Amino acid sequence: MFPVETAFAAALLVENGHEIVPFDLNLAGNSPDWTRDFEQLIIEFKPDVVVSAPQALTFFIKECTADTAVAFKLSKKLDDGIVTVYCGPFATSYPQRAQDTCSPDFIIRGEYDSALLSMVNNIPASVVLSGSDSRTDAAARDGGMSFIEDFDSLPFPAYKQFGYKNYFAYRGKGNLRYAEHSERYTHYTTSRGCTCKCCFCNVGFLRGGRKFRKRAVPTVLDDLERINTELGIEEIHFLDENMTLNRRRTAAICDGIIERGLDFKWLAAGGMSVYSLNKEILVKMKESGCYRLNLAFESGDQAVLRKIIRKPLDLKKGLALLETARELDFEIIGYFVIGLPGEARAQIQKTLDLASHHCFDYVTISIATPLAGSELEKICKRDGLIEEKARLSEISRRSTGVFGTDEFTPFELEEIRWKMWDNINFSDRQRRERLCRILGLSDGELAELRDRTASDFHQRHREND
């Protein structure tokens, strides 16, 4: 993905007089010679600070932890005066492990835009920082969390400096990040945070609280206009945790896109809260270029939603909305989760029944994973379902059973997840054809995906037997 969160932080640094040079480990890691290129960059640019910062502060990205460790080591080897800083989900969730693995001089937990600016403003040239009184240093030493109060204050992301065109070759083929309508696509974020209290979500932890912080609608529209007209982008994937939380704001953004004559397709890659949508909003979204809905239903049982997950979703209204979305000809993706503590087998079956609804083009079925900082993690530790020092960062794929209860074993959950994912999504030829378009795959590649998933499941359990 285009590293839009990193590009926001970089733009803030540039706006305040600092020079930046990006080096994306996700792109460079594809080359065996990336360390040579990185060393050359360090030699030529002579940085005061080397920062490892993620594409987005969320659980659905893959971090290059091992590459970060190598990059920090190379930086120190070339110039021991370089200050190394580690940011992102791993550094936020497991700071001690991040320190042990990558040996950074400093760790910034949580959002790092203004915190990073505060840090570099307090680093004298060629001098290793050793405990100044900046807010960032205090947060790092005391284990505090950083976040930006006014998201609207950040400048336009550094798309050009970060070589946005380099990402056109990576459209997300084979997964739900696939840019279906154009290779000229990028990512953007209109808001941060979510007020919802879903037990398995750690957004509030990663972002330092559940406050919903947003860029003003005029700012969003100005940014989108630049992205569309100046950069020539034809598809935008929004990475907000809950982009449609505020209906009035959602409607205003859609109206603004239409009124300004902006021409791009879009989707909310981070998912949408079903309870925040209605027919009027869906119509506006469709007219403004939205073509796919990633709907987070999570469960097909109302009691699980209310008492365990704690998501404010009325299933009857949700089902009516689902039918409306199908009438409006959206592509519809459903998100579901099974294996929650206190969830009965009959309730899991209700979830699988809803996932089989004819309106969905594709569904993901995740196994409840107690991510760091989530309420689910606290429940699992309290009830002795996981070890206090469990290294959950190694098993947070959401396809792996982490714990069992009186109702199910980890193996049973993994078997249910794999079999139902296959049965529901590939049940008939017409559905498979739609999926090929949505995922950007040929018939043969789709078959390979299914075979590989089945093989991985069986191999994992042969190793565990």
C-alpha positions as CSV (number, residue, x, y, z in Angstrom):
1,M,0.0,0.0,0.0
2,F,1.1,3.6,-0.5
3,P,2.3,4.6,3.0
4,V,-0.1,7.4,3.6
5,E,0.3,7.6,7.3
6,T,4.1,7.9,6.9
7,A,3.6,10.5,4.2
8,F,1.5,12.6,6.5
9,A,4.3,12.6,9.1
10,A,6.9,13.3,6.4
11,A,4.9,16.3,5.1
12,L,4.7,17.7,8.6
13,L,8.5,17.5,8.9
14,V,9.0,19.2,5.6
15,E,6.6,21.9,6.5
16,N,8.7,22.6,9.5
17,G,12.0,22.9,7.6
18,H,13.3,19.3,7.8
19,E,14.6,17.3,4.8
20,I,13.3,13.8,4.3
21,V,14.1,10.9,2.0
22,P,11.8,7.8,1.9
23,F,12.9,4.2,1.7
24,D,10.0,1.8,1.6
25,L,11.1,-1.6,3.0
26,N,8.0,-3.2,1.6
27,L,9.2,-2.3,-1.9
28,A,12.9,-2.6,-1.3
29,G,12.5,-6.0,0.4
30,N,11.6,-7.5,-2.9
31,S,15.2,-7.0,-4.0
32,P,18.1,-9.0,-2.5
33,D,20.3,-6.0,-2.9
34,W,18.2,-3.6,-0.9
35,T,20.9,-3.2,1.8
36,R,23.4,-1.9,-0.7
37,D,20.8,0.7,-1.9
38,F,20.1,1.6,1.7
39,E,23.8,2.1,2.5
40,Q,24.2,4.2,-0.5
41,L,21.3,6.4,0.5
42,I,22.7,6.8,4.0
43,I,26.1,7.8,2.6
44,E,24.7,10.3,0.2
45,F,22.0,11.9,2.4
46,K,23.8,11.8,5.7
47,P,20.7,11.8,7.9
48,D,20.6,12.8,11.5
49,V,17.7,10.5,12.1
50,V,16.5,7.1,10.6
51,V,12.9,6.4,11.4
52,S,11.0,3.1,10.8
53,A,7.4,4.1,10.4
54,P,4.5,2.0,9.1
55,Q,2.2,2.4,6.1
56,A,-0.7,2.7,8.5
57,L,-1.2,2.3,12.3
58,T,-3.4,-0.7,12.2
59,F,-3.5,-4.4,12.6
60,F,-4.0,-5.3,9.0
61,I,-0.5,-4.4,7.8
62,K,2.6,-6.5,7.7
63,E,5.6,-4.9,9.3
64,C,9.2,-5.6,8.2
65,T,10.6,-6.1,11.7
66,A,13.7,-8.0,10.6
67,D,14.5,-5.5,7.9
68,T,14.1,-2.7,10.3
69,A,16.7,-4.3,12.6
70,V,19.1,-4.6,9.7
71,A,18.4,-1.0,8.6
72,F,19.1,0.4,12.1
73,K,22.3,-1.7,12.4
74,L,23.6,-0.5,9.0
75,S,22.8,3.1,9.9
76,K,24.8,2.9,13.2
77,K,27.7,1.1,11.4
78,L,27.9,3.9,8.9
79,D,27.5,6.7,11.4
80,D,27.1,6.0,15.1
81,G,25.7,9.5,15.6
82,I,22.5,8.7,13.7
83,V,19.5,8.5,15.9
84,T,17.2,5.5,15.2
85,V,13.5,5.7,16.0
86,Y,10.9,2.9,15.8
87,C,7.2,3.6,15.4
88,G,4.1,1.6,14.5
89,P,1.8,-1.2,15.7
90,F,4.6,-3.6,16.8
91,A,6.6,-0.9,18.6
92,T,3.3,0.3,20.2
93,S,2.0,-3.1,21.2
94,Y,5.3,-4.8,22.2
95,P,7.8,-2.0,23.0
96,Q,10.2,-4.3,24.9
97,R,10.3,-6.9,22.2
98,A,10.7,-4.1,19.6
99,Q,13.6,-2.8,21.7
100,D,15.2,-6.2,22.0
101,T,14.7,-7.0,18.3
102,C,15.7,-3.8,16.6
103,S,17.7,-1.8,19.3
104,P,16.4,1.6,18.4
105,D,17.5,4.7,20.3
106,F,13.9,5.7,20.8
107,I,10.4,4.2,20.4
108,I,7.3,6.3,19.7
109,R,4.2,4.5,20.8
110,G,0.9,5.4,19.1
111,E,0.5,8.1,16.4
112,Y,3.9,9.5,15.5
113,D,3.2,12.7,13.4
114,S,3.7,15.5,15.9
115,A,5.7,13.3,18.3
116,L,8.3,12.7,15.6
117,L,8.4,16.4,14.8
118,S,8.9,17.3,18.5
119,M,11.7,14.7,18.7
120,V,13.7,15.9,15.7
121,N,13.3,19.5,16.7
122,N,15.2,18.6,19.9
123,I,18.0,16.8,18.2
124,P,21.1,18.9,17.7
125,A,23.0,18.1,14.5
126,S,25.3,15.2,14.8
127,V,24.6,14.7,18.5
128,V,22.9,11.5,19.8
129,L,19.9,12.4,21.9
130,S,20.4,11.5,25.5
131,G,17.3,12.6,27.4
132,S,16.1,16.0,26.5
133,D,12.9,17.3,28.0
134,S,10.8,17.0,24.9
135,R,7.3,15.6,25.2
136,T,8.2,12.7,22.8
137,D,11.2,11.7,24.9
138,A,9.1,11.6,28.1
139,A,6.4,9.6,26.3
140,A,9.0,7.1,25.2
141,R,10.7,6.8,28.6
142,D,7.4,6.6,30.6
143,G,5.6,4.2,28.2
144,G,3.1,6.8,27.3
145,M,1.1,6.9,24.0
146,S,1.3,9.6,21.5
147,F,-1.6,10.9,19.3
148,I,-2.4,14.0,17.4
149,E,-5.4,16.0,18.7
150,D,-6.0,18.0,15.5
151,F,-5.8,15.7,12.5
152,D,-6.9,18.6,10.3
153,S,-3.7,20.4,11.1
154,L,-1.6,18.0,9.1
155,P,-0.5,19.1,5.7
156,F,-1.2,17.4,2.4
157,P,0.6,14.0,2.5
158,A,4.0,13.8,0.7
159,Y,2.7,11.8,-2.3
160,K,5.3,13.1,-4.7
161,Q,8.3,12.8,-2.3
162,F,7.2,9.2,-1.6
163,G,7.0,8.3,-5.3
164,Y,3.3,7.5,-5.4
165,K,3.6,6.1,-9.0
166,N,5.9,3.3,-7.7
167,Y,2.9,1.7,-6.1
168,F,0.9,1.4,-9.3
169,A,2.5,-1.9,-10.0
170,Y,1.1,-3.3,-6.7
171,R,-2.7,-3.3,-7.0
172,G,-3.3,-5.9,-4.3
173,K,-3.9,-8.8,-6.7
174,G,-5.5,-11.7,-4.9
175,N,-6.8,-9.9,-1.9
176,L,-9.5,-7.3,-0.9
177,R,-7.0,-4.4,-1.4
178,Y,-7.2,-5.0,-5.2
179,A,-7.7,-1.8,-7.1
180,E,-10.2,-3.1,-9.6
181,H,-10.8,-0.1,-11.8
182,S,-7.3,1.4,-12.4
183,E,-3.6,0.9,-11.7
184,R,-3.4,4.6,-11.1
185,Y,-4.6,4.3,-7.5
186,T,-3.5,5.4,-4.1
187,H,-4.5,5.6,-0.4
188,Y,-5.8,8.5,1.7
189,T,-7.3,8.9,5.2
190,T,-10.1,11.3,6.1
191,S,-10.2,10.5,9.8
192,R,-8.6,8.6,12.6
193,G,-10.1,6.5,15.4
194,C,-13.4,5.0,16.2
195,T,-15.8,5.5,19.1
196,C,-17.1,1.9,19.0
197,K,-16.0,-0.6,21.7
198,C,-15.7,-3.9,19.8
199,C,-14.0,-6.3,22.2
200,F,-11.5,-7.7,19.6
201,C,-10.5,-4.3,18.2
202,N,-7.3,-2.5,19.3
203,V,-7.7,0.7,17.4
204,G,-8.4,2.7,20.6
205,F,-5.1,1.3,22.0
206,L,-3.0,2.0,19.0
207,R,-4.4,5.5,18.5
208,G,-4.3,6.5,22.2
209,G,-8.1,6.5,22.8
210,R,-11.5,6.1,21.1
211,K,-11.9,9.7,20.1
212,F,-13.0,10.2,16.5
213,R,-10.7,12.8,14.9
214,K,-11.4,14.0,11.4
215,R,-10.1,16.3,8.8
216,A,-12.6,19.1,7.9
217,V,-14.7,18.3,4.9
218,P,-13.3,21.3,2.9
219,T,-9.8,20.0,3.7
220,V,-10.7,16.5,2.6
221,L,-12.2,17.7,-0.7
222,D,-9.2,19.9,-1.4
223,D,-6.9,17.0,-0.8
224,L,-9.0,14.7,-3.0
225,E,-9.1,17.3,-5.8
226,R,-5.3,17.5,-5.7
227,I,-5.0,13.7,-5.7
228,N,-7.4,13.3,-8.6
229,T,-6.4,16.3,-10.8
230,E,-2.8,17.0,-10.0
231,L,-1.6,13.4,-9.5
232,G,-4.0,11.9,-12.0
233,I,-5.3,9.3,-9.6
234,E,-8.3,7.3,-10.8
235,E,-9.0,5.1,-7.7
236,I,-8.7,5.9,-4.0
237,H,-8.7,3.5,-1.1
238,F,-9.6,5.1,2.2
239,L,-7.8,3.7,5.2
240,D,-10.0,5.3,7.9
241,E,-10.9,2.9,10.8
242,N,-14.6,4.1,10.5
243,M,-14.9,6.5,7.6
244,T,-18.7,6.6,7.6
245,L,-19.2,7.0,11.4
246,N,-20.8,10.4,11.0
247,R,-23.6,10.4,8.4
248,R,-23.7,14.1,7.9
249,R,-20.0,14.2,7.3
250,T,-20.2,11.2,4.9
251,A,-23.0,12.9,2.9
252,A,-21.0,16.2,2.7
253,I,-17.9,14.4,1.4
254,C,-19.9,12.6,-1.2
255,D,-21.8,15.7,-2.2
256,G,-18.5,17.6,-2.5
257,I,-17.0,15.0,-4.8
258,I,-20.0,15.2,-7.1
259,E,-20.2,19.1,-7.0
260,R,-16.5,19.5,-7.8
261,G,-16.7,17.1,-10.7
262,L,-14.0,14.8,-9.3
263,D,-13.7,11.6,-11.3
264,F,-12.4,8.6,-9.4
265,K,-13.7,5.3,-8.0
266,W,-13.3,4.6,-4.3
267,L,-13.8,2.2,-1.5
268,A,-13.3,2.2,2.3
269,A,-10.6,-0.4,2.6
270,G,-10.7,-0.4,6.4
271,G,-14.4,-1.5,6.5
272,M,-17.7,0.3,7.2
273,S,-19.9,0.2,10.2
274,V,-23.2,-1.1,9.1
275,Y,-25.1,0.9,11.7
276,S,-23.8,4.2,10.3
277,L,-25.4,3.6,6.9
278,N,-28.8,4.1,5.4
279,K,-30.3,4.2,1.9
280,E,-29.7,7.9,1.4
281,I,-26.0,7.6,2.3
282,L,-25.6,4.6,0.1
283,V,-27.1,6.4,-2.9
284,K,-24.8,9.4,-2.4
285,M,-21.8,7.0,-2.0
286,K,-22.7,5.3,-5.3
287,E,-23.1,8.6,-7.1
288,S,-19.7,9.8,-5.9
289,G,-17.8,6.8,-7.2
290,C,-17.9,4.2,-4.4
291,Y,-18.2,0.7,-5.9
292,R,-17.5,-1.7,-3.1
293,L,-18.8,-2.0,0.5
294,N,-16.7,-3.8,3.1
295,L,-19.4,-4.4,5.8
296,A,-18.4,-5.4,9.3
297,F,-21.3,-7.5,10.5
298,E,-19.0,-9.7,12.7
299,S,-21.8,-12.0,14.0
300,G,-25.2,-13.3,13.0
301,D,-26.4,-13.5,16.6
302,Q,-27.8,-10.4,18.2
303,A,-26.8,-11.5,21.7
304,V,-23.2,-12.0,20.7
305,L,-23.1,-8.6,19.1
306,R,-24.7,-6.9,22.1
307,K,-23.2,-8.8,25.0
308,I,-19.8,-10.1,23.8
309,I,-18.6,-8.0,20.9
310,R,-20.4,-4.8,22.1
311,K,-21.1,-3.5,18.6
312,P,-24.2,-1.3,18.3
313,L,-25.7,-3.1,15.3
314,D,-29.3,-4.1,14.9
315,L,-29.3,-7.2,12.7
316,K,-32.8,-6.6,11.4
317,K,-31.8,-3.2,10.1
318,G,-28.5,-4.6,8.9
319,L,-30.2,-7.2,6.8
320,A,-32.5,-4.6,5.3
321,L,-29.5,-2.4,4.4
322,L,-27.8,-5.4,2.8
323,E,-30.7,-5.9,0.5
324,T,-30.7,-2.2,-0.4
325,A,-27.0,-2.3,-1.1
326,R,-27.6,-5.2,-3.5
327,E,-30.4,-3.3,-5.3
328,L,-27.9,-0.4,-5.8
329,D,-25.4,-2.8,-7.4
330,F,-22.5,-2.5,-5.0
331,E,-19.9,-5.2,-4.7
332,I,-20.5,-6.4,-1.1
333,I,-17.9,-7.9,1.2
334,G,-18.9,-9.3,4.6
335,Y,-16.6,-9.4,7.6
336,F,-17.3,-12.0,10.3
337,V,-15.5,-13.3,13.4
338,I,-16.0,-16.6,15.3
339,G,-14.5,-18.2,18.4
340,L,-15.2,-15.5,21.0
341,P,-15.2,-16.4,24.7
342,G,-18.7,-17.1,25.8
343,E,-19.9,-17.8,22.2
344,A,-21.9,-21.0,21.8
345,R,-21.7,-23.4,18.8
346,A,-25.3,-22.5,17.9
347,Q,-24.3,-18.8,17.8
348,I,-21.4,-19.5,15.6
349,Q,-23.8,-21.4,13.2
350,K,-25.9,-18.2,13.1
351,T,-22.9,-16.3,12.0
352,L,-22.1,-18.8,9.3
353,D,-25.8,-18.7,8.1
354,L,-25.6,-14.9,7.8
355,A,-22.2,-15.2,6.0
356,S,-24.0,-17.4,3.4
357,H,-26.5,-14.7,2.6
358,H,-27.0,-14.3,-1.2
359,C,-26.2,-10.6,-1.2
360,F,-22.5,-11.1,-0.3
361,D,-20.0,-11.4,-3.1
362,Y,-17.3,-12.5,-0.8
363,V,-16.9,-13.0,3.0
364,T,-14.0,-13.2,5.3
365,I,-14.3,-15.4,8.4
366,S,-11.7,-14.5,11.1
367,I,-10.9,-16.3,14.3
368,A,-11.1,-14.1,17.4
369,T,-7.5,-13.0,18.2
370,P,-6.7,-11.2,21.4
371,L,-4.7,-8.3,20.0
372,A,-2.5,-6.3,22.3
373,G,-4.5,-3.6,24.1
374,S,-7.9,-5.0,23.2
375,E,-10.7,-5.9,25.7
376,L,-10.5,-9.4,24.3
377,E,-6.9,-9.7,25.4
378,K,-7.8,-8.7,29.0
379,I,-10.7,-11.2,29.0
380,C,-8.5,-14.0,27.8
381,K,-5.8,-13.3,30.3
382,R,-8.4,-12.9,33.1
383,D,-10.0,-16.3,32.3
384,G,-6.7,-18.1,31.8
385,L,-7.3,-18.7,28.1
386,I,-3.8,-17.5,27.2
387,E,-0.5,-17.1,29.0
388,E,0.2,-13.7,30.5
389,K,3.3,-13.4,28.5
390,A,1.9,-15.0,25.3
391,R,3.6,-13.7,22.2
392,L,0.4,-12.8,20.4
393,S,2.3,-10.8,17.8
394,E,3.4,-14.1,16.3
395,I,-0.1,-15.5,16.0
396,S,-2.2,-12.5,15.1
397,R,-3.1,-13.7,11.6
398,R,-6.8,-14.1,12.5
399,S,-6.7,-17.5,10.7
400,T,-5.1,-19.3,13.6
401,G,-6.9,-20.6,16.7
402,V,-5.2,-19.0,19.7
403,F,-7.3,-20.4,22.6
404,G,-10.1,-22.9,23.2
405,T,-13.1,-22.9,25.5
406,D,-15.7,-25.5,26.7
407,E,-17.5,-24.9,23.4
408,F,-14.6,-25.4,20.9
409,T,-10.9,-26.2,20.4
410,P,-8.5,-24.1,18.3
411,F,-8.4,-26.9,15.7
412,E,-12.2,-26.9,15.4
413,L,-12.3,-23.2,14.8
414,E,-9.6,-23.4,12.1
415,E,-11.4,-26.2,10.4
416,I,-14.7,-24.4,10.5
417,R,-13.1,-21.2,9.2
418,W,-11.4,-22.9,6.3
419,K,-14.2,-25.1,5.2
420,M,-16.9,-22.4,5.4
421,W,-14.7,-19.8,3.7
422,D,-14.3,-22.3,0.8
423,N,-17.9,-23.5,0.7
424,I,-19.5,-20.0,0.9
425,N,-17.2,-18.1,-1.5
426,F,-16.8,-20.6,-4.3
427,S,-20.2,-22.3,-4.3
428,D,-21.1,-21.7,-8.0
429,R,-19.5,-20.6,-11.2
430,Q,-21.2,-17.2,-11.4
431,R,-19.9,-16.3,-7.9
432,R,-16.4,-17.5,-8.8
433,E,-16.5,-15.2,-11.9
434,R,-17.4,-12.2,-9.8
435,L,-14.6,-13.1,-7.4
436,C,-12.0,-13.2,-10.2
437,R,-13.0,-9.6,-11.0
438,I,-13.0,-8.4,-7.4
439,L,-9.6,-10.1,-6.6
440,G,-8.0,-9.5,-10.0
441,L,-7.4,-13.2,-10.6
442,S,-7.8,-15.6,-13.5
443,D,-9.8,-18.8,-13.0
444,G,-6.6,-20.8,-12.7
445,E,-5.2,-18.4,-10.1
446,L,-8.4,-18.5,-8.1
447,A,-8.2,-22.3,-8.0
448,E,-4.6,-22.1,-6.9
449,L,-5.6,-19.8,-4.0
450,R,-8.1,-22.3,-2.9
451,D,-5.7,-25.2,-3.2
452,R,-3.0,-23.3,-1.3
453,T,-5.3,-22.4,1.5
454,A,-6.4,-26.1,1.9
455,S,-2.8,-27.3,1.7
456,D,-1.7,-24.8,4.3
457,F,-4.4,-25.9,6.7
458,H,-3.6,-29.6,6.4
459,Q,0.1,-29.0,6.6
460,R,-0.2,-27.0,9.7
461,H,-2.2,-29.7,11.5
462,R,0.0,-32.5,10.3
463,E,2.9,-30.6,12.0
464,N,0.8,-30.2,15.2
465,D,-0.3,-33.9,15.4
